[in-house]
Amino acid sequence: MSPTARFRALPLRSRLALLVTVAVALAVAAVACVSWFMVRTQLNDQLNSSLRSTNARAQASQTLNTIRCQDKVPGPFENNLSAQVQIVLPTGGRCWVDGKNTLPVTDYDLEVAKGLRGAVLYDGKTTDGTPVRVYTQPVELSAGPSVQNAAISVAKPLSDITEPLSTLAWVLLFVSGVGILGAGVAGLWVARTGLRPVDELTGAVEHIARTEDLTVRIPDEGDDEIARLSRSFNSMTAALASSQERQAQLIADAGHELRTPLTSLRTNIELLARSEETGRAIPPEDRKELLASVKAQMTELASLIGDLQELSRPDAAAPGPLGVVALHEIAGAALSRARLRGPELAFDSDLAPWYVRGEAAALERAVVNVLDNAVKFSPPGSTVTVSLRAGELTVRDRGPGIPAEDLPHVFERFWRSPSARALPGSGLGLSIVARTVQRAGGTAALRAPADGGPGTEAVLSIPGAPAPPPAQAQAQPSVVPDQ
């Protein structure tokens, strides 16, 4: 397994703590390295300044003007244990002026002694191998009436730098280790504290998965990302609980609505079956009524099942392809079907051309449902008025009307007004109407007539769409004209 895969396999809390520790470790290491190099540079600069500021040339010249160059010349540098001083002659010889050990004569020293270059700084070693920093500068020695070029080298041990740097390195290493360890502990604490809401969310999800209890809520104090996640989760569980409740209510209402026609259908079929089993014939008129009742109940069951299938389809799943359709032609076709269902009624229609974007079959079914309600509640010999103006389809009947307190409930599933419970129907028609119109971008409403007369007005408002080209308009199915 690769390191990346191993890292991803760790728990989120461990990954966060590890990332915090690594980040702090890198930061501490960078600071420690920068500090160490800065101190080393500063110590080197101080050592170089100390070598340059040594007045060795003047003191050595004054000493050697009166004393012949020997292996060691006691002078002003005597007992100066922190420095080595010697004179380098152009011939390669040397005079040991002060210090515990002599310095090897290098090419740098000879070039300075011969006057080929100026003062020079370099790292070297004494004859016993002690690392030193050497500063060689030119000097003039008086030998009688003549002046001789030479060089004087001053050296100080590099231990003045290496020992403090070594001590500093150990101190930085100790402080870095403590800092990294503290960062690991702090990272673990921060990860545990910061992920506590996530743990609560995880616990809630596991509880819901185990018990299917959608009433669980997570505290969502604050405005940070975790609080927003908690609020989103609470909204999701509330929506799921509401959906579950609506589903249970739909099943209960559907079972209640199916029970009545099924009971009546079963009773009629049992009567017919008992007649065949006992040989006692049912009078022809009664048999005809029983068969007509069975047929009507079968039709009601088929319609109810179709309505349930329509309402069970998700809102995002349209029953057919959307396109630009002629609402006035759809209303005309629905009006022709309504005339067949209400031959004792008069229909007054005024349909102005209007095109909408939607699914033709679903829109026609919605208009048919509205017209069916108008036919159902209109007294014989009355008039049903249908008009379409500027995208507003209005259907008015002259029935008993709907009380104002019932209007907010008319589009609920299976809801039926007290006056309509004795009439055939399931209470799903207007729910399908509202759903279809909303899918087309419009609204559906029921209201009392503006003139204060009897009846109810159903208003479907659907936004318009550009009319199709003439060729497409001619290809649309024709509508049965009003009669």
N, C-alpha and C positions, 0 to 999 in steps of 0.2 A: 504494500500500500504506500502510495506516495505521501510526502509530508503534507501536501495540500489536502489530500483525502483524509489523512489522520486529523488534521486541524478541523475540517468540516464535520468529522464524526464526533467531535467534542460537544458537550452541551453548550447552549448559548451563553450561560453564565460563565463557564470556564473560558470560552473564547474571548469574551469581553475582558475578563480579568487578565488573561494572557496578553491581549493586545495592549491593555493599559500598562502592564509590566514591561513589555518590550519597548513601548514608546518612551516610558520614563527611563528605562535602561539606556536607550540610545541617546536621550537628552543628557542624562548624567555623564555618560561616557564622552559625549562631545564637549560638555563643559569642563570635565576633568582634563581631557587632552589639550584643549585650548589653554586652560589655566597652567598646565605643566609647561607647555611650550612658551607661553608668555613669561613665566618665571625664569625658565632657562635663558631666554633672550635677555631678560633684565639682568640676570647674574653675569652673563657673558659681557654685556655692555659695562657693567660695573667693574669687572675684572680688567677689561681693556682700558677703561678710564684710569683705574688705579695704576696700571703699568705705564701708561702714557704720562701720568702726573708725577711719576717718580723722578726726582732730580738727580738721577744717577750720572748723567753725562758730566755735569759741572763738578760734582763731588769727586768722581773718579779722575777727571782731568786734573783737578787741584792736587789730588793725592799722588798721581803718577808723574806730575811735573818735577817732583823732588825725589821720587823713589824709583829705582830701576825695576822694570817689569820682572816679577818673579812668579813662582807657582801660586803663592798666596800673599797678598799684600794686606796687612791689617789696616783698615781705614774706617771711614765713617759708617760703613755697612756692617761692621763687626757685630756678631750676635743677633743679626736680623734673620731669625730662623724661618720667616715666612717668604723669603725671596732669595734667589740665586743671582749674583752679578759677576760678570766676567768681561774682560777686554779681549777682543778678537783682532789680531794683526793681519795686514794684507797678505803676509806670508803663510797664513794658516795657523800661526801660533796663538797662544792665548795667555792671559794673565788672570788668575783667579782672584778677584777682588774681595768677594764676600759670599757667604753661604756655606752649606754643609757639603754640597757636591758640585762638581763641575758639569758643564754642559757640552755635549758634542758640538763641534764646529760644523755647521751645515753650509750648503751652497748659498742660502739666503744671507748668512752671516758674512761670508767671503765677499759677496757682491756688494753688501753695504760697506764693508771695510775698505774695499777698493774704490769706493765712490761710484759704483755702477748703478746703484738704485738708492732710494731713500729708505726711511724707516719702514719696518715690516713686522707684522704680527703673525705668529704661526704656533701650532701645537707641536710639542716635542716631548723628549724624555731626558732626564738626567742620566749620568753614567751608571747609576744604580737602578735605572728603569722606572723612576717615578714620573708619571705624566705631569707635564707642566705646560703653562702658556708662556710663550717667549715673545718679548718685544726687543728688537734689535734696531739701534739707531746709530748714525755716524757720529764720530767724535774726532777731534784733532788733538794729537799729543805733541808736546814740545820736546824736542831732543836737541838741546843746545840752541844754536842759532836757527835750526831748521824745524819745520812742522811736519809731523807724520800723520797721515790718515789712518784711522782705525775704526772699530765699531765696538759698542758696548751693548751687551745683552743682559736684559733683566727678565727673570722667570719667576713665576709664582705657581704653586701646585694647583692642578685642576680639581683637587679634592675640595677646594673652597667652593666649587660649583657642584660637583657630583654628589657630595654628601648631603647638602640641603635638598637637591633634587630627588635623591633617593628617599629621604625622609618624607618629602612632599608626596612622592608617588605612593608610598605606603599609606599616608594619611588619606589621600584621594581615593585609593582603592578601598579603604575601610569605610569612608563616608559614602562612596558609591554603592558598596554592598548593602550598607544599612538603608540607603535611599531606595535601592531596587527592591529589597525585602519589604520595606514599608509601602512601596508602590504596589507590590503584589497583594499585600493585605488590604490596602485601601481600594485597589481595583476590584477585589473580590467583594468587599463591603458595598462599593458603589454599584457593582453589577447586581448584587442581591437586592439592594434597596431599590434600584431603578427598575428591576424586572419584577418587583412584587405585584404591580398591577397586571403584568402579563401572566404571572402565575395565577392570579385571581381569575383572569379571563380564561386561561387554560382549564382551571378547575370548573368554571361555569360551563364551558363547552363540553367537558367530559361528563359533568352532571346531566346536562341536557341530553347528550348521546346515550347515557345510561338509563335515565328515567323518562325522557321525552317531556320534561317539565319546562315549558316555555315561559313560565312566570318568573324565572330567575333574572335578577337585575344586578349589575355591577356598579359600584360607586364610581361616579364620573366627575369628581371635584377637579377644578382647575381648567386650564385652557391649553395644556400641552398635548403632544401627539398621543400619549397614552390615554388621556381623558377623551380626546376625540375618537380614538379607537373604541373606548368603552361605550361612548354615546352611540356610535355606529352599531356596535354589537347589540346594545339595548334596543335600538330602533329596529334592527333586524329581527330580534326575537319577538318584539311586539307585533311586527308585521306578520311573522310566521304564526303567532298565537291568534291574531285576527283572522288570518287565512284559514287556519285550522278550525276556528269557531264557525266561520262562514261555511266551510265545507261540511262540518257536522250539521249545521242548520239546514244546508241544502239537502243533505241526505234525509234528515228527519222530515223536512217539508215535502220532498219528493215521495217518500214512503207514505206520508199522510194523503197526498193527492192521488197516488196510485191505488191506495186501498179502496177508495169509493168506487171507481169504475170497475176494478177487478172484482169486488164483492158483488156488484150488480151483474157483471158479466157471468160470474160463477153461478149466481142464483138462476139466471135465465137459462144457462146451458144445462144446469141440473134439472130444471123443469122439462126441457126438451128431452134429456136423456131418460128421465123417469117415465115420460110418456112412451118412449120407444120400448123401455124395459117392461112396463106393465101392460102395454097394448091398449091403454086408454088414450084415445086420440084427443088432441087439443082442438077445440073449435077453430076452423080456418081463420077467422078474424083475430082470435087471440094468438094463434101461431104466427100470423103475419106481423102482429105487433111485437111479439117476442123476437122474431128475426130482425125486424127493423131496429129494435132496441139493442140487440147484439151488434149489429152493424154500426150503429151510432157510437156505442161504447168502444168498439175496436178503432173507429176513426179518432175518438177522443184520446185513446191510449197512444195511437201512433203520433198524433199531434203533440201530446205531452212529452213523449220520448224524444221527438225531434227538437222540441224546445230545450229539453235538458241537455241534449248533445250540443246545441248551439251555445248554451250558457257555460258548459264545461270546457269549451275550447279556450285556450289562453288568449288574453287580449292582444298579445303580440302576433298571434297566428291568424292572419286574415284568411277567410274561407276561400278566397279566389284572388286572381290578379287585379290590382287596382288600375284604373284607367279613367279617362274622361268619358262620362256618360251623360245622357240627356235626362235630367230629373223630370222634365215635363212629360217625356214619353213613358218613363217608368210610372209616374203617377197616373197617366192615362190607362196603362195596362192594368194597374191595380184597381182603378175605378171600374173598369169593365168587369173584373171579377167580383167586385162589391155589388154591382147591379144584379148579378146572378144570384147572390146570396140574400139580397133584399128586394125582391121584385115588387113588394108593396110600398116601397119608398121612392121618393123623387130625388134626383141628384142634380145639383146645380154646380157646374164646374167652370173655372176660368183659369186656364193653365198657360202662363206666359213662358216662353223658351228660357231655360236655365240649365247650364252645364256644371257638373260637379265632378270631383275626383273621388272615386269610390268603387265598390264592387256592385255590379248591377243587380245580381240576384239577391244579395243581402239587403240592398236598399229597397227593392221591390217588396221583399217580405216585410220590412219595417212599415212601409206605407200600407200594405195589405192589413197588417195587424191594427194600425190606427183606424182604417176604414171598417174593419170587422167590429171594433168597439163601437163605432158610430152606428153601424147597422144593428148591433145587439141592443143598444140602449135607446134607439129611436122608436117612437110609437108608430104604428101603421099609418100611412098616409102623410107622414111628415117629410120634411126636406132635409137632405144632408148637403151642406155647402162645402165645396172644395175649391181652394184658390192657391195659386202659386205666383208670388210677386217678389222679385229681387231676392231670391233664395229663401223665402219664407213660405213653407207649405202649411196652409191652415185647413183643418178639417173640423167643421162644426156640426154637431147633432142637435136635435131638439128634445133630448131625453130629460131625465130628472136632474141631471147635473151631479157634481161631486161637492160634498161639503168642504168648506175652507180648511177645516182641521184635518181632512184626509188627503189634501193635495200634496203635502211633503212625502207621503208614503206610496204614491201611485206607481213609482218606478222601482220599488223594492220587489225582490223575487217572492212569488207566491202570495203577495199581499192582495187582498180583495176587499172592496168596500162592503159594508153590510148589505147594501141594496143589490150587490152583484153576486152574492154567494149562492143564491138560488138559481143563477143562470149558468150555462155550461162555460167551461174555461178553467185554466190552471193558475192564472195570476202571473204568468211568465211573459205574456205578449209585450207589455210595455217595457219590461226589463230588456228584452231583446231589441226593442225600438231604440231605447236610450243608448245601449251598447253600440248598435250599428251606426247611429248618427254621430256619436262621439268618435268612432273610428274614422269617419269621414271628415272629422274636424268641426262638427257642428254641435248643436244643443237641441234637446227635446224638452217640452214643457206642456203642462195642462193648465188651463185657466178658465175663469168664468167669462162668458161673452161680454165684449165691450159695451153692447147696447143694453145690457141688463136683462136680456130675454132668457128663456129656458135653454138648458143644454150645457154643453162643454165644448171648448175649443182646444184642439190639439195642435201645437205649433212645432214644426220641425224647421230649424234654421241651419242651413248648410252653406258654407262659403263657396263662391263660384270658381270656375276654372275656365281657361281659354277654350273657346269652342273648337272642336276638331275640324280638320280640313273638309271641304265639301265631299270629296270622294269617300272619306271615312264616315261622314254623316249619312250618306246615302246607303252605306253598307250596313248601318244599324237596323235591327228588326223594326218593322212598322208597328204602330200602336193601333189597337181597335178604336175607332172614333167614338166620341160620346153619342149616345142615342137619347 
